[in-house]
Amino acid sequence: MLYPLDPLLPLHATKVKILVKFHSLELHWLGSKYFKSGPEGNDIHQSNVPDSRISFRYDTWKEEMQYVYSGMARLPEEIDF
């Protein structure tokens, strides 16, 4: 069964509004480089999390991803939005 696109347009508009809202909130609370991975994306004055803690979390996450994907995980350096 084929559905017309017209009923889906309000859903897409709502999704875009939500994504813009998340971006503006993260920009406000985490700083302008929040989308970068690891300590490069951390602004300690905004997040109140030290770089050493961010580095530990990021390294642990990378190790877990390599374990889960048998060493074949491709990890992005930045998040696309």
C-alpha positions, 0 to 999 in steps of 0.5 A: 500500500502506498501512502501519500507524502502529505501526512508525513510532512508535519512529522518531518517538520517536527523532527527538524524542530526537535533536532534544532532544539537539541543542537541549541541546548547542547551548544548552550550547555556543552560549548561550541565544539560539543560535536567533536569526539573525546577531549577535543570537544570538551569545554570544562567550563561549560560541561564541568567534566575534566578532560581526563574523565572525558578521555577515559570515557572516550578510550573505554568507548573505543575499546568496547566498540572494537571488542563488539565489532571484532576490531572492525569498527570505524569510529567517526571523529566528529558527529555529522548534523 
